[in-house]
Amino acid sequence: MRTLIVGAGALILASAIGATGVWSQGTSSHDASHPLVTKEQYARWVTELSNWGRWGPDDEMGTLNLITPAKRKQAAALVKDGFAVSLSLTEGTKKEPDNPSPIDWAMVTASQSGATDRVAYPAIHGPGHTHLDSFAHVFFDGKMWNGYPVSQFVTKDGGAAKASILTMKNGIVTRGVLYDMARLKGVPYLKPGTRIYPEDLEAWEKKSGVKVGPGDALIFRWGRWSREAKPGELSTQQSAGLDNSVLPWLKKRDISLLGWETPGYAPLPEGDVPGLAVHNMVLTILGAHILDRCDLEALSEAAAARNRWDFMLILAPLAIPNGTGSPINPVAIF
């Protein structure tokens, strides 16, 4: 059985070496019709669902290999009216409950002839920043994506010598598909602890008329930022999310990327596997990169206004040598 290992630490302006937020270990109501995935089942899936070796022993791209020139052309063909919308949070400079590691921003010069400023990220993987995870972020039993030994390729002093964010320097352009679970349920947002199952995802496909396939990016919305707008209802340690039972479904669909507002549901039901189980297996075992901490409100409105739930998605991470992740401003174009 592989054991999840997540490192700690930070790189100036780059990213935290495997920094991951602590997820609530409280309890929520248990849906008796959907048994929890057991620790034993999760451990089996680490082997059964693995894509390690699928693209050869030296691969550093994972399911991004599925984004072929034909897939990019398919994505470009989805642009009908040229409307662009960001999927990013707006960066904050003040420490807040849902942004414990704000950016360090300041002006450097300001005169009648010009101005300059500077910015640093104390922790790119923090909850206050929309970011893209590289494979050098989360590990199982001392192994990163494709079985590379962490001790050989990721260090506190040198960062990631293998499978860093630099592998995505040329950008990611693919078909994005929004799975809007709040709209499926007819509510502004889902209640904390709500778990979304494969049948929910397929119910949305029936309703919307679109579905993800090989090389596509699945963008999952539960309405986190609609909930933010409701005074007195915000808790940074509470959220809805994908149930662990979606993991075989995700493997079968061969997605290239998984994006969302929050990386798991909380509070956890008693007896559940640790939080971030989907995040960690999708990234490290399935080899699909994670687009984390998005703001999907504008995307949801744009898609609903057009009744179009797929779009061209563009991601251009910073070219950070040895970085475990990058701040990012994803853009959807309809």
Buried (B, 14 or more C-beta within 10 A) or exposed (E): EBEBBBBEBBBEBBBBBBBBBEBBEBEBEBBEEEEBBEBEBBBEBBEEBBBBEEBEEEBBBBBBBBBEEEBBEBBEEBEEEEEEBBBBBEBBEEEEEBBBBBBEEEEEEEEEEEEEEEEEBBBBBBBBBBBBBBBBBBBBEBBBBBEBEBEEBBBEEEBBBBBBBBBBBEEBBBBBBBBBBBBBBEBEBBBBBBBBBBEBBEBBBEEBEBBBBBBBBBBBBBBBBBBBEEEEEEEBBBBBBBBBBBBEBBBEBBBBBBBBBBBBBBBBBEEBBEBBBBBBBBBBBBBBBBBBBBBBBBBBEBBEEEEBBBBBBBBBBBEBEBBBBBBBBBBBBB
